[in-house]
Amino acid sequence: MTAPEGAAGACPIPSLSYRTVLLGHGSGGRLMHELIEKVFRPLLLPPETRVLNDAAVLDINGLRLAFTTDAFVVDPLVFPGGDIGRLAVNGTINDLAVSGARPLFLSAAFILEEGLPIDTLWQVVESMRRAAEEAGVSIVTGDTKVVDRGKADKLFITTTGIGVVEYEGPLSASEARPGDLVLLNGPIAAHGMAVMLAREQVEFERPICSDTAPLHTLVATMLQTSPRIRCIRDVTRGGLASALNEIATSSQVGIHIDEEAIPIQEEVKGACEILGLDPLHVANEGKLVAVVAREDAPKVLGAMRAHPLGREAAIIGEVVEDHRRLVLLRTRVGGFRVVSMLAGEQLPRIC
């Protein structure tokens, strides 16, 4: 395949599964990773960028800085447990935190649709202010654009964050080793189900609330406990399944997880069963998964459980030599099944 006319010297357009962008390209699953690998990585990233972590770590005259950016298009803008503003602040903080950084500063850019009620905008921006204040970070710059009515969906937010990396060891999805244990800080799938039920205006007897939270203090506690934490990943789009598959692929290892060990709230489990959704693929916004050297895992788990955002933390599996690049789930009946990345789009516009 050749480059388009007028693009002499440009890289050939790669072969992709689809010729147009689908909702699934933003899912955090297989289609999104294909888009990154076939379009964004070859055209935008330095060739030496081998592993894509949650933030870039840059060395500036001996000072290690973590730098990340994220966009938020959640629908509805306000949902049980949070809103798009709180989500934007917490999500960016978490990308910095799991890279071993202490978050310092954020920027925020707003794309507003003509007709958006000012009261709604005020509510979202005030929520961002509170979330940043609670987390101890500052929003220091930003931008605003307005598009015609019908040219966007009310409000989109893009945030960028900078933090100082104070953890000296490597912390990357490529660092997992056979024998390591896999830790999770609490129940999964609450955010995705809270947003979906709010969007469809479905009510359950026990309400489901988003788990959105800033994880930087939990991560700091973990990193102070052990120098042998190999990797921490923010479990967001694509759910726990995608995060574990990214680690298995980047580290060229297998990962076994135990269905009985994975915490999930009963109301969330019930909602997933009714709607035919796999909770392993449902988005989270206050969850992390960590790969820790086996000998240090018990004390890291203890430190997590002593923190408000890790009270229900659990060891959910282990890294193995076999089944490289695969994640296997030991089911409640004792068998195993492959847990793959989300293939398409299970829940669009979830963050």
C-alpha positions in Angstrom: 0.0 0.0 0.0 1.4 3.4 -0.9 1.2 6.8 0.7 -1.6 9.1 -0.3 -1.1 11.5 -3.2 0.9 14.5 -2.1 2.5 12.7 0.8 5.8 11.9 -0.9 8.3 10.4 1.6 5.5 9.7 4.1 5.2 6.3 5.8 2.8 3.9 4.0 -0.7 3.7 5.6 -0.7 0.5 7.6 -3.2 -2.3 7.1 -5.9 -2.0 9.8 -8.9 -4.3 10.6 -11.3 -1.4 9.8 -11.1 1.5 7.4 -13.0 3.9 9.7 -12.8 4.7 13.4 -15.3 2.8 15.5 -16.4 3.3 19.1 -14.4 0.2 19.9 -11.2 2.1 19.1 -11.7 3.9 22.3 -12.5 0.9 24.4 -9.1 0.3 26.0 -9.2 -3.2 24.4 -7.9 -4.9 21.3 -9.1 -2.3 18.8 -7.6 0.6 20.7 -4.3 -1.2 21.0 -4.3 -1.9 17.2 -4.9 1.8 16.5 -2.0 2.8 18.8 0.4 0.3 17.3 -0.5 0.9 13.7 -1.1 4.7 13.7 0.1 6.6 16.7 3.2 4.7 17.7 5.0 4.7 14.3 4.1 8.3 13.5 4.4 10.1 16.8 6.6 8.1 19.3 10.4 7.8 19.3 11.5 4.4 18.0 13.2 3.5 21.3 9.8 3.7 23.1 9.3 0.0 23.7 6.6 -0.1 26.4 3.7 2.3 26.8 3.1 3.0 30.4 0.5 5.3 32.0 2.9 8.3 31.9 6.2 9.2 30.2 9.1 9.6 32.6 11.5 12.3 31.5 14.9 13.2 32.9 15.4 17.0 32.9 18.9 17.9 34.2 18.7 15.1 36.8 15.1 15.7 37.8 12.8 12.9 36.9 9.3 14.1 35.9 6.3 12.1 34.9 4.1 13.6 32.2 0.7 12.4 31.1 -2.4 13.6 29.3 -6.0 12.2 29.1 -9.4 13.1 27.6 -12.8 12.6 29.1 -16.0 12.2 27.1 -18.3 10.4 29.7 -22.0 10.4 29.2 -23.9 11.4 31.3 -21.8 14.2 32.7 -23.0 13.5 36.2 -23.5 10.0 37.6 -23.7 8.4 41.1 -20.4 8.9 42.9 -19.0 11.5 40.6 -19.0 13.6 37.4 -16.8 14.3 34.4 -14.9 17.0 36.3 -13.9 14.8 39.3 -13.2 12.0 36.8 -10.8 14.2 34.8 -8.8 15.2 37.9 -8.6 11.8 39.5 -7.8 10.0 36.2 -4.9 12.2 35.5 -3.6 12.0 39.0 -3.8 8.2 38.9 -1.8 8.0 35.6 1.0 9.9 37.3 0.8 8.0 40.6 1.1 4.5 39.0 4.2 5.7 37.3 5.8 6.3 40.7 5.3 10.1 40.7 4.0 12.6 43.2 1.4 14.6 41.3 2.0 18.4 41.3 0.2 20.3 38.5 -2.6 19.8 36.1 -3.9 21.7 33.1 -7.5 21.5 31.8 -8.9 22.1 28.4 -12.7 22.3 27.8 -14.6 21.8 24.5 -18.1 23.2 25.1 -21.1 22.7 22.9 -23.3 25.7 22.3 -26.4 25.4 24.5 -24.6 23.8 27.4 -26.3 25.2 30.6 -23.9 27.5 32.5 -25.2 25.8 35.7 -23.9 22.5 34.5 -20.6 23.9 33.6 -20.3 25.6 37.0 -21.1 22.3 38.7 -18.4 20.4 36.8 -15.7 23.1 37.2 -16.5 23.4 40.9 -16.2 19.6 41.2 -12.8 19.8 39.6 -11.7 22.5 42.0 -12.8 20.4 45.0 -11.2 17.2 43.6 -7.8 19.0 43.0 -7.9 20.6 46.4 -8.6 17.3 48.2 -5.8 15.6 46.3 -3.3 18.4 47.0 -2.6 19.3 43.3 -3.1 22.6 41.5 -4.8 23.3 38.2 -2.5 26.0 36.8 -3.5 26.5 33.1 -6.0 25.6 30.5 -8.0 26.4 27.4 -11.6 26.7 26.3 -13.2 26.2 22.9 -16.9 26.3 21.9 -18.4 24.4 19.0 -21.7 24.7 17.2 -24.9 23.2 18.7 -25.0 19.5 17.6 -21.2 19.4 16.8 -20.2 17.8 20.2 -22.0 16.2 23.1 -22.3 18.9 25.7 -18.8 18.9 27.2 -15.4 17.2 26.7 -12.4 17.7 29.0 -8.7 17.1 28.3 -6.3 17.2 31.3 -2.5 17.0 31.4 -0.5 16.3 34.5 3.1 16.7 35.7 4.6 15.0 38.8 8.0 14.3 40.3 9.2 10.7 40.3 10.6 9.8 43.7 10.6 6.1 43.4 14.1 5.0 42.3 13.4 1.5 41.0 12.0 0.5 37.6 8.2 0.6 37.5 6.9 -0.7 34.2 4.6 -3.2 32.6 7.7 -4.9 31.2 9.1 -5.7 34.7 6.9 -8.6 35.8 8.8 -11.9 36.5 7.6 -15.5 37.0 6.9 -16.1 40.7 5.6 -12.5 41.4 2.1 -12.1 42.9 -0.7 -9.9 41.5 -2.5 -7.6 43.9 -5.7 -5.6 43.5 -6.8 -2.8 45.8 -10.5 -3.5 45.9 -13.8 -4.4 44.2 -13.9 -4.0 40.4 -16.5 -2.8 37.8 -18.4 -0.3 39.9 -17.6 2.8 37.8 -18.6 1.3 34.5 -21.9 -0.1 35.9 -22.7 3.2 37.7 -22.3 5.2 34.4 -24.2 2.7 32.3 -27.2 2.4 34.7 -27.3 6.2 35.0 -27.2 6.6 31.2 -30.0 4.1 30.7 -31.9 5.4 33.7 -32.1 2.0 35.3 -32.4 1.8 39.1 -31.5 -1.1 41.3 -32.6 -1.6 44.9 -29.1 -1.0 46.1 -27.5 1.9 44.1 -24.2 1.4 42.4 -21.7 4.3 42.7 -18.6 5.0 40.8 -15.3 4.2 42.5 -13.5 7.3 41.1 -10.7 8.3 43.6 -7.2 9.7 43.5 -4.8 6.8 44.2 -1.5 8.7 44.7 -1.4 8.4 48.5 -2.2 4.6 48.3 0.6 4.2 45.7 3.0 6.2 47.9 2.3 4.0 50.8 2.9 0.9 48.7 6.2 2.2 47.3 7.4 3.1 50.8 6.7 -0.5 51.9 8.8 -2.4 49.3 11.5 -1.7 46.7 10.4 -4.8 44.7 7.1 -3.6 43.3 7.6 -4.4 39.6 4.6 -2.7 38.1 1.4 -0.8 39.0 -1.3 -0.2 36.5 -4.4 2.0 36.7 -7.4 -0.2 35.9 -9.6 1.9 33.7 -11.0 1.3 30.2 -11.0 -2.3 29.2 -11.2 -3.3 32.9 -8.9 -5.7 34.8 -8.6 -8.0 31.8 -7.0 -5.4 29.6 -4.6 -4.2 32.3 -3.4 -7.8 33.0 -3.0 -8.5 29.3 -0.9 -5.4 28.8 1.4 -6.6 31.6 1.6 -10.2 30.3 2.4 -9.0 26.7 4.9 -6.3 27.8 6.8 -8.7 30.1 6.4 -11.8 27.9 5.0 -13.8 30.8 1.8 -15.7 31.7 -0.6 -14.5 34.4 -2.9 -16.8 36.4 -5.7 -15.2 38.4 -8.3 -16.8 40.7 -12.0 -16.0 40.2 -12.7 -16.6 43.9 -10.1 -14.1 45.0 -11.3 -11.1 42.8 -13.4 -8.8 45.0 -16.6 -7.5 43.4 -19.7 -6.0 45.1 -22.8 -8.2 45.0 -24.9 -5.5 43.5 -22.3 -5.0 40.7 -22.0 -8.7 40.1 -25.8 -8.9 39.9 -26.1 -6.0 37.4 -23.4 -7.6 35.2 -25.2 -10.9 35.2 -28.5 -9.3 34.3 -27.0 -7.3 31.5 -24.7 -10.1 30.2 -21.4 -8.2 30.9 -18.1 -9.6 32.1 -17.0 -7.6 35.1 -13.4 -8.3 34.2 -14.0 -6.0 31.1 -15.9 -3.2 32.9 -14.1 0.1 33.5 -12.9 1.3 36.9 -11.7 4.7 38.0 -10.3 4.0 41.5 -8.6 0.7 41.1 -5.0 -0.4 40.5 -3.3 -3.7 40.0 0.2 -4.3 41.2 2.8 -7.0 40.4 5.0 -7.5 43.5 7.9 -9.9 44.3 6.4 -12.9 46.1 8.4 -12.4 49.3 7.3 -8.7 49.6 3.6 -9.3 48.6 2.3 -9.9 52.2 3.7 -6.7 53.6 2.5 -4.7 50.6 -0.9 -6.2 51.0 -0.9 -5.2 54.7 0.0 -1.6 53.8 -2.7 -1.5 51.2 -5.4 -2.7 53.6 -4.3 -0.1 56.2 -5.2 2.6 53.6 -8.8 3.8 53.1 -8.6 3.0 49.3 -7.2 -0.5 49.9 -9.2 -2.0 52.7 -10.5 -4.8 50.5 -7.2 -5.4 48.7 -6.5 -8.9 47.8 -3.8 -11.2 46.2 -5.7 -12.3 43.1 -3.0 -14.3 41.2 0.5 -14.9 40.1 3.0 -14.5 37.3 4.1 -17.7 35.6 6.6 -18.9 33.1 4.1 -20.8 31.0 1.4 -19.5 28.8 3.4 -16.4 27.8 1.4 -13.4 26.8 -1.8 -15.0 28.1 -4.0 -14.4 31.2 -5.8 -17.4 32.5 -8.7 -17.4 35.0 -9.1 -20.3 37.4 -12.9 -20.5 37.6 -15.0 -21.3 40.7 -15.5 -24.9 39.4 -11.7 -25.5 39.1 -11.2 -25.1 35.4 -9.3 -22.4 33.5 -10.4 -20.0 30.7 -8.4 -17.5 28.8 -9.2 -13.9 29.7 -8.5 -11.8 26.6 -8.6 -8.1 26.0 -12.0 -6.6 25.2 -12.4 -7.1 21.5 -14.8 -4.3 20.7 -16.8 -1.7 22.7 -18.7 -3.1 25.7 -19.6 0.3 27.3 -18.9 3.4 25.1 -18.4 6.8 26.6 -17.5 5.5 30.0 -14.7 7.9 31.0 
